[in-house]
């Protein structure tokens, strides 16, 4: 993935979230338990997402079975107890940005743009 493409994706996500909001698609499995453990409000999660930079990018874009026409990208952030896996998609026009996952990472994420000198 090219740094500028990730940068553009984040700019679009942030602009769309400002205009249409951010929808968290919490699944009824361990994701909800993890959110409770993180003790983060929706506003705090939104702030974390709006604070993402290309250096937080891990993988993507890739297609999701639910909405294959709207690719997702994976980002990560380190919080108090560990690394958080964040999956974002621009989603449908004139609708909120979709946060498909905001949970503890099940394995170490790789950040291709972190600690690299880009020319």
C-alpha positions as CSV (number, residue, x, y, z in Angstrom):
1,X,0.0,0.0,0.0
2,X,1.2,3.5,-0.8
3,X,1.5,6.0,2.0
4,X,-0.4,8.7,0.1
5,X,-3.3,6.3,-0.5
6,X,-3.6,5.6,3.2
7,X,-3.3,9.3,3.9
8,X,-6.2,10.0,1.5
9,X,-8.3,7.2,2.9
10,X,-7.9,8.7,6.4
11,X,-8.8,12.2,5.2
12,X,-11.9,10.9,3.6
13,X,-12.9,8.9,6.7
14,X,-12.4,11.9,9.0
15,X,-14.3,14.3,6.7
16,X,-17.2,11.8,6.3
17,X,-17.2,11.1,10.1
18,X,-17.5,14.9,10.7
19,X,-20.4,15.1,8.3
20,X,-22.3,11.8,8.8
21,X,-20.9,10.4,12.0
22,X,-19.3,7.1,12.9
23,X,-21.1,3.8,13.3
24,X,-19.6,1.1,15.5
25,X,-20.6,-2.3,14.5
26,X,-20.2,-4.2,17.8
27,X,-20.6,-7.9,17.5
28,X,-22.3,-9.7,20.3
29,X,-19.3,-12.0,20.9
30,X,-16.2,-11.1,22.9
31,X,-15.9,-7.7,21.1
32,X,-18.5,-6.2,23.6
33,X,-16.6,-7.7,26.5
34,X,-13.4,-6.2,25.2
35,X,-15.1,-2.8,24.8
36,X,-16.2,-2.9,28.4
37,X,-12.7,-3.9,29.5
38,X,-11.2,-1.0,27.6
39,X,-13.6,1.4,29.4
40,X,-13.8,3.7,26.5
41,X,-16.9,5.8,25.6
42,X,-18.1,6.2,22.0
43,X,-16.7,9.7,22.1
44,X,-13.2,8.4,23.2
45,X,-13.2,5.7,20.5
46,X,-14.3,8.4,17.9
47,X,-11.4,10.6,19.1
48,X,-8.9,7.7,18.7
49,X,-10.2,7.0,15.2
50,X,-10.0,10.7,14.2
51,X,-6.5,10.8,15.6
52,X,-5.2,8.0,13.4
53,X,-2.3,8.7,11.0
54,X,-0.8,6.7,8.1
55,X,1.8,5.4,10.6
56,X,-1.1,3.6,12.4
57,X,-2.0,1.7,9.2
58,X,-1.5,-2.1,9.2
59,X,-3.1,-3.7,6.2
60,X,-5.7,-3.3,3.4
61,X,-7.6,-2.4,1.6
62,X,-9.5,-5.6,1.4
63,X,-13.1,-6.6,0.7
64,X,-15.6,-7.6,3.3
65,X,-18.3,-10.2,2.7
66,X,-20.9,-7.8,4.2
67,X,-20.2,-4.9,1.9
68,X,-17.7,-6.0,-0.8
69,X,-18.1,-2.7,-2.6
70,X,-16.7,-0.8,0.3
71,X,-13.1,-1.9,1.1
72,X,-11.8,-1.8,4.7
73,X,-8.4,-0.9,6.1
74,X,-6.9,-2.1,9.3
75,X,-5.2,0.3,11.8
76,X,-3.8,-0.2,15.2
77,X,-3.2,1.8,18.3
78,X,-1.5,1.0,21.6
79,X,-3.7,1.8,24.6
80,X,-3.3,1.2,28.4
81,X,-3.5,-2.6,28.2
82,X,-2.3,-3.4,24.7
83,X,-2.7,-3.1,21.0
84,X,-6.1,-2.3,19.5
85,X,-7.2,-3.6,16.1
86,X,-9.4,-1.0,14.3
87,X,-11.1,-1.9,11.0
88,X,-12.6,1.0,9.1
89,X,-14.6,1.4,5.9
90,X,-16.0,4.5,4.2
91,X,-19.3,2.6,3.7
92,X,-22.3,3.8,1.9
93,X,-22.6,7.4,0.6
94,X,-24.3,9.9,2.9
95,X,-24.2,7.4,5.8
96,X,-21.8,7.1,8.7
97,X,-18.3,5.7,8.4
98,X,-18.3,2.0,9.5
99,X,-16.0,0.9,12.3
100,X,-16.3,-2.8,11.8
101,X,-14.0,-3.7,14.6
102,X,-12.5,-1.9,17.7
103,X,-11.0,-4.6,19.8
104,X,-7.8,-6.0,21.3
105,X,-5.6,-7.3,18.6
106,X,-5.4,-11.1,18.6
107,X,-1.8,-11.0,17.3
108,X,0.9,-8.3,16.8
109,X,0.0,-5.9,14.0
110,X,2.6,-4.9,11.4
111,X,2.9,-1.2,10.6
112,X,4.7,-0.7,7.3
113,X,5.0,3.1,7.6
114,X,6.0,3.3,11.3
115,X,9.6,4.4,11.9
116,X,10.3,4.7,8.2
117,X,11.8,7.6,6.4
118,X,9.5,8.4,3.4
119,X,10.7,10.3,0.4
